[in-house]
Amino acid sequence: MSAFGLVTRFVRNPTGVSMFKLIRQLAAGSALVCATLLPQAHASTVIDFEGEALTNLYAPRDSFTQSGFKMTVDFDFGTVDTAEALGPVAPTGNLTQFYFNSNDGGLIVTRDGGGLFSLDGFSAAFVPLNPSLGQTIVIVALATDSHEHQFATYFPLGNPGSSHYPFLTYNNPIDFGGFADLKAVEFFGCALTDNAACAVATQNNAQFAIDDIQVTGAVPEPTTTALLTLGLLGLALRSRRTNR
């Protein structure tokens, strides 16, 4: 019997059922209905860019999906590949596939099909030009929340002046506490000026690589089942009075 049929039977035929038993039955029935109507809670997901199908060169506005999330390339070309494909400027400390964004481009992450999510962490590295730059390079996480408000956080990508940069992991809950109920988050590199502002784009000095983006899908409100149970209980009591 379907969840709808089960609850309907409880509501239409309450005669002879004790109130306590009726409440238990309604609670079970409403839980089944919620499971049918509402999206399932999502555990944390890691976007790791693995898989031969993702290995490609992507033009601006191209997109690809993994683990229920959509990645859209912004402003300049990007690629999914390994460090070997990048040659002498490749970041260190990662032997798996990752996303590399050339020049001053970015990567936009959204839920595939829409929906809210939270950002819990990621790994990233600066990929310098040759010769390397002396500016301080950061990766910026620019978030758009459910109210269309935008905010950003800078994450430093290492000491300037090196020819090779390691992948660094960013997952401190203090840094990501505000990255909840997001509609989108865009990652892009930034070469800081002396005033701690991003340098003018198109200078091609903020290339970066990113991997292991930790995200969590939105979970339905826990009060939904309780509210549905109360509603069904009210229908049952009304039906019981009518039957009398």
C-alpha positions as CSV (number, residue, x, y, z in Angstrom):
1,M,0.0,0.0,0.0
2,S,1.3,3.5,-0.8
3,A,2.0,6.1,1.8
4,F,-1.1,8.1,0.7
5,G,-3.3,5.0,1.0
6,L,-1.9,4.1,4.4
7,V,-2.6,7.6,5.8
8,T,-6.1,7.7,4.1
9,R,-7.0,4.4,5.8
10,F,-5.9,5.8,9.2
11,V,-8.0,9.0,8.7
12,R,-11.2,7.3,7.4
13,N,-11.3,4.4,9.7
14,P,-10.3,5.5,13.2
15,T,-13.3,3.8,15.0
16,G,-12.1,1.4,17.7
17,V,-8.5,2.6,17.6
18,S,-7.2,4.1,20.9
19,M,-6.1,7.7,20.7
20,F,-2.5,6.8,21.6
21,K,-2.4,4.1,18.9
22,L,-4.0,6.5,16.4
23,I,-1.4,9.1,17.1
24,R,1.4,6.5,16.6
25,Q,-0.2,5.3,13.3
26,L,-0.6,8.9,12.1
27,A,3.0,9.8,12.9
28,A,4.2,6.7,11.0
29,G,1.9,7.5,8.1
30,S,3.0,11.2,8.0
31,A,6.6,10.2,8.0
32,L,5.9,8.0,5.0
33,V,4.2,10.8,3.2
34,C,7.1,13.2,4.0
35,A,9.5,10.6,2.6
36,T,7.4,10.5,-0.6
37,L,6.9,14.3,-1.0
38,L,10.2,15.8,0.2
39,P,13.7,15.5,-1.1
40,Q,15.9,13.2,0.8
41,A,18.6,14.8,3.1
42,H,21.9,14.9,1.4
43,A,25.2,13.9,3.0
44,S,28.3,15.9,2.3
45,T,29.6,15.6,-1.2
46,V,33.1,16.0,-2.6
47,I,33.5,17.3,-6.1
48,D,36.8,15.7,-7.0
49,F,36.8,16.1,-10.9
50,E,37.6,12.4,-11.3
51,G,36.6,10.4,-14.3
52,E,37.7,10.2,-17.9
53,A,34.4,11.8,-19.1
54,L,35.3,15.1,-17.3
55,T,38.8,15.3,-18.8
56,N,38.4,18.1,-21.3
57,L,39.2,21.7,-22.3
58,Y,36.2,24.0,-21.5
59,A,35.4,27.4,-23.1
60,P,33.7,30.2,-21.2
61,R,30.1,29.3,-20.4
62,D,30.7,25.6,-20.9
63,S,29.5,23.5,-18.1
64,F,29.7,20.0,-16.7
65,T,28.2,18.1,-13.8
66,Q,29.4,15.8,-11.0
67,S,27.7,14.4,-7.9
68,G,24.6,16.5,-8.5
69,F,26.4,19.8,-8.9
70,K,26.9,21.9,-12.0
71,M,30.2,23.7,-12.7
72,T,30.2,26.5,-15.2
73,V,33.4,28.0,-16.7
74,D,33.5,31.8,-16.5
75,F,35.4,34.5,-18.4
76,D,38.3,32.3,-19.7
77,F,39.2,28.8,-20.6
78,G,39.5,26.0,-18.1
79,T,40.5,22.3,-18.2
80,V,40.0,19.2,-16.1
81,D,43.2,17.1,-16.1
82,T,46.3,16.1,-14.1
83,A,49.4,18.0,-13.1
84,E,51.3,16.2,-15.9
85,A,49.2,18.0,-18.5
86,L,50.2,21.4,-17.1
87,G,53.9,20.9,-17.5
88,P,56.5,22.8,-15.5
89,V,54.1,25.3,-13.9
90,A,51.9,22.5,-12.5
91,P,51.1,22.7,-8.7
92,T,52.5,20.0,-6.5
93,G,50.9,17.7,-4.0
94,N,48.1,16.3,-6.1
95,L,48.4,13.3,-8.4
96,T,44.7,13.1,-9.3
97,Q,42.6,15.2,-11.7
98,F,41.6,18.7,-10.8
99,Y,40.2,21.8,-12.4
100,F,42.6,24.4,-13.8
101,N,41.4,27.9,-14.8
102,S,43.6,29.8,-17.1
103,N,44.3,33.5,-17.0
104,D,41.8,35.5,-14.9
105,G,38.8,33.1,-15.3
106,G,36.5,31.6,-12.7
107,L,34.4,28.5,-11.9
108,I,30.8,28.8,-10.8
109,V,29.3,26.0,-8.7
110,T,25.5,25.5,-8.4
111,R,23.2,22.6,-7.6
112,D,22.3,20.8,-10.8
113,G,18.6,21.6,-11.3
114,G,18.6,24.3,-8.7
115,G,18.4,24.2,-4.9
116,L,20.5,25.5,-2.0
117,F,23.7,24.1,-0.6
118,S,26.6,25.0,1.8
119,L,30.3,25.2,1.1
120,D,32.4,23.3,3.6
121,G,35.9,23.4,2.1
122,F,38.2,22.9,-0.9
123,S,41.8,22.5,-2.0
124,A,43.5,24.9,-4.3
125,A,46.8,26.1,-5.7
126,F,48.2,29.0,-7.6
127,V,49.5,28.3,-11.1
128,P,52.1,31.0,-12.0
129,L,53.1,32.4,-15.3
130,N,56.7,31.9,-16.4
131,P,58.5,33.8,-14.9
132,S,56.4,33.8,-11.7
133,L,54.9,36.9,-10.3
134,G,55.9,38.7,-7.1
135,Q,52.3,39.7,-6.1
136,T,50.3,38.0,-3.4
137,I,47.9,35.6,-4.9
138,V,44.6,34.5,-3.3
139,I,41.6,32.5,-4.4
140,V,38.3,34.2,-3.8
141,A,35.1,32.3,-3.0
142,L,32.3,34.7,-4.0
143,A,28.9,33.4,-2.7
144,T,25.3,34.2,-3.6
145,D,22.8,33.2,-0.9
146,S,19.1,32.5,-1.1
147,H,18.3,36.2,-0.8
148,E,20.6,37.1,-3.7
149,H,23.1,38.7,-1.2
150,Q,26.7,38.3,-2.2
151,F,29.8,38.1,0.0
152,A,33.3,36.9,-0.5
153,T,36.3,35.5,1.4
154,Y,40.0,35.5,0.3
155,F,42.1,32.4,0.8
156,P,45.9,32.9,0.4
157,L,47.6,30.5,-2.1
158,G,51.1,30.7,-0.7
159,N,54.2,32.9,-0.7
160,P,54.7,35.0,-3.8
161,G,57.7,34.5,-6.0
162,S,57.8,30.7,-6.2
163,S,57.9,28.8,-9.4
164,H,55.8,25.9,-8.0
165,Y,52.9,26.1,-5.6
166,P,51.5,23.2,-3.5
167,F,47.8,22.4,-3.2
168,L,46.5,23.8,0.1
169,T,43.4,22.6,1.9
170,Y,40.9,25.1,3.3
171,N,38.3,23.5,5.6
172,N,38.3,25.5,8.9
173,P,34.6,25.7,10.1
174,I,35.3,29.3,11.2
175,D,36.0,30.3,7.6
176,F,33.0,28.5,6.1
177,G,30.3,29.1,8.8
178,G,28.6,31.8,6.7
179,F,28.7,29.7,3.5
180,A,25.2,28.2,4.0
181,D,21.9,28.4,2.0
182,L,23.8,29.3,-1.1
183,K,22.4,29.4,-4.7
184,A,25.9,29.7,-6.2
185,V,29.6,30.1,-5.4
186,E,32.2,31.3,-7.8
187,F,35.9,30.7,-7.4
188,F,38.5,32.9,-9.1
189,G,42.1,33.9,-8.6
190,C,43.1,37.4,-7.5
191,A,46.5,39.1,-7.6
192,L,46.4,41.6,-4.7
193,T,47.6,45.1,-5.1
194,D,49.4,47.1,-2.4
195,N,45.9,48.2,-1.2
196,A,44.8,44.6,-0.8
197,A,42.4,44.8,-3.8
198,C,42.2,42.6,-6.8
199,A,44.4,43.8,-9.7
200,V,42.7,44.6,-13.0
201,A,41.5,41.5,-14.8
202,T,42.8,40.5,-18.2
203,Q,46.4,40.7,-16.9
204,N,46.4,36.9,-16.9
205,N,48.2,36.7,-13.5
206,A,45.7,34.8,-11.4
207,Q,45.6,31.3,-12.7
208,F,44.6,28.7,-10.2
209,A,43.8,25.0,-9.7
210,I,41.0,23.7,-7.5
211,D,40.0,20.2,-6.3
212,D,38.0,18.4,-3.6
213,I,35.2,21.0,-3.2
214,Q,33.2,20.0,-0.2
215,V,29.5,20.8,-0.4
216,T,26.3,19.8,1.4
217,G,22.8,19.9,-0.1
218,A,20.0,21.7,1.8
219,V,18.0,19.5,4.2
220,P,14.2,19.8,4.6
221,E,13.0,21.5,7.8
222,P,12.7,19.0,10.7
223,T,9.3,20.5,11.7
224,T,7.6,19.4,8.5
225,T,6.8,15.9,9.6
226,A,5.4,17.1,12.9
227,L,3.2,19.7,11.2
228,L,1.9,17.1,8.8
229,T,1.2,14.7,11.7
230,L,-0.9,17.4,13.5
231,G,-2.8,18.1,10.3
232,L,-3.7,14.5,9.7
233,L,-4.6,14.1,13.4
234,G,-7.0,17.0,13.1
235,L,-8.6,15.3,10.0
236,A,-8.9,12.0,11.9
237,L,-10.6,13.6,14.9
238,R,-13.0,15.4,12.6
239,S,-13.8,12.2,10.8
240,R,-14.3,10.4,14.1
241,R,-16.8,12.9,15.3
242,T,-18.7,12.6,12.0
243,N,-18.8,8.8,12.3
244,R,-20.4,9.1,15.8
